Amino acid sequence: MIREDLRNVAIIAHVDHGKTTLVDAMLKQSHTFRENQTVEERVMDSNDLERERGITILAKNTSVHYKGVKINIVDTPGHADFSGEVERVMMMVNGVLVLVDAAEGPMPQTRFVVQKALEMGHRLIIVVNKIDRPDARLNEVQDEILELLLDLNASDDQFSSPVVWCSGRDGTATLDPSVPGKDLTPLFETILSHIAPPEVDTEQPEQLLVSSIDYNDYVGRIGIGRIERGAVRQGQQVVVANYNNIQQRTPGKIVNLYQIEGLQRVPCEEAKAGDIVCFSGLEKINIGDTICSPECVEPKKFVKITEPTVEMTFSVNDSPFAGQDGKWVTTRHLRDRLFRELLKDVSLRVEETGSADSYRVCGRGEMHLSILIESMRREGYEFQVSTPRVMYKELDGVKCEPMERLIVDVPDESTGAVFQSMGNRKGELLHMSAVGSRTRLEFIIPARGLFGYKSEFLTSTKGEGVMSSVFFEYQPYKGELSRRNTGSLVAFETGEAVTYGLFNAQGRGTLFIGAGTPVYEGMVIGESPKSEDINVNVCKQKHLTNTRSSASDEALRLITPKRMSLEECLEFLADDELLEVTPKNIRIRKRILDSELRAKARAKEKKQG
């Protein structure tokens, strides 16, 4: 049976190329909202972190109706660190819209997601977005897309994919860039004509592959996936099975069943093969599980998710200020929260360590792990994390490390500074080209070479550079690489930072704190331009005398301290430092707080080295 009344598509692209904005326009044109309804921009970016950062973190489902056909749309993240979200939703769709910025062209994440779509044999529709940009390069971008498809060994059908020219912000599309579009009708028509309708068997026993997990305080865990065959009904008895664990067969009952209509989950009695549905009632459901009929238990194979490349150690906070801010502070709370995250994030790995109060957490990159850290601190958790480290592999007896494909767009006068930084970080130039008045450089660089580079890159390009990277492959270890060339200013005693002490300390480097900030011995309060750490006493008061000088009453002027975000703190961390994370504060500290013990440990390390 061919479901002519249904299309399942995903929108994939590099970060900031306009996926969520285009979905907004599709929802508005399909009259999902009332005429007088106030709708926020990027309505699909529903959680606070997504709205604050302007990026999509979690893949989300919506649907529109056009000419009697229901089009299920999956909006996916564009950042490389969340590409696991893209990989798993590929199992739910029959075709993809590949969105490409009309000025930037295909970027690293574009290559990654297109490759995954081609491997699964999906049909493509190329959507060139932001054609109203003044620096749009329509012909060049179209050629770059065709070169990318050739490079990825696309089939003849995939190579001849239709191209739709869009402006997501204006809600217009056209098949001819020289003819302005009026609305998104050409895009909807292309979806109906080019994306194949699901070919399904509704008579066979039901089979539903779970591709996503949500949670609700009232009904518990909610599974989301596409029905592969048969029909699923509310109240039905089922068996949960997993392809990789044949022994796992858990009976259960589907209590609630929902179909996705616009932005709402609408309760339904029954759904047929091809439909994307949400269901509750099965508490131990996981991503990759298959919901089967008790009479025919046949689990379906799930897509292999790319392995993580970066690891950090999460541990219980043991600083002198521990327990002052957090609601959840014990080992049990930390463990439960980390293992609960595994249930909905297929790219994450959490492992026990030799220590009872620390856990090894592996992810796709610094951004991936920093979003987890930020989410946990907002929930009231208090803990500390180590510096990010890359995960090495031994292939054929050779130590190998993850390499990244890095693309930077910089002003012409900044290329020299970028080349120098890449040389120091063992980057290899692959390609160099002019893009308008700017230069595009493509490198292969060790993943550890990118730690801490973002702030240096923005400084060297005067804030005008754009950089993005995606995992390339494992290659033989490239040798030693210094993480940081500067040292830290470390608090010498516990107390409260005062103006006099800070005034004397600010001549030693850049401060991170202001007057009145509580500090403890071993806490990092600034950055030193020298390579070694410097102990400073920011709690030092000015001694009072009975002699009054002419300059004694002059106000001490403090330089505004440098306030760092969570990502900047993670980039700054040295190997002997930890990041203390609480709901109200983020503090960098030394692993060994006592200055004498720290000096002895450093001397012992030098002696052994």
Secondary structure, DSSP 8 states (H G I E B T S, - for coil): -B-TTEEEEEEEESTTSSHHHHHHHHHHHTT-S-TT----TTTT--SHHHHHHTS--S-EEEEEEETTEEEEEEE---SGGGHHHHHHHGGG-SEEEEEEETTT-S-HHHHHHHHHHHHTT-EEEEEEE-TTSTT--HHHHHHHHHHHHHHTT--HHHHT--EEEEETTTTEEESSTTS---SSHHHHHHHHHHS---B--SSS--EEEEEEEEEETTTEEEEEEEEEESEEETT-EEEEEETTEEEEEEEEE--EEEEEETTEEEE-SEEETT-EEEEES-TT--TTEEEEBTTB-------------EEEEEEE--STTTTSS-SB-SHHHHHHHHHHHTTT-TT-EEEE-SSTTEEEEEESSHHHHHHHHHHHHHTTB-EEEE--EE--EEETTEEEEEEEEEEEEEEGGGHHHHHHHHHHTT-EEEEEEEETTEEEEEEEEEGGGGTTHHHHHHHHTTT--EEEEEEEEEEE------S-S-EEEEE-SSEE--HHHHHHHTTSSEES--TT-EE-TTEEEEEESSSS-EEE-TT------S---TTTTS-----------HHHHHHH--TTEEEEE-SS-EEEEESS-SHHHHHHHHHHHHHH-
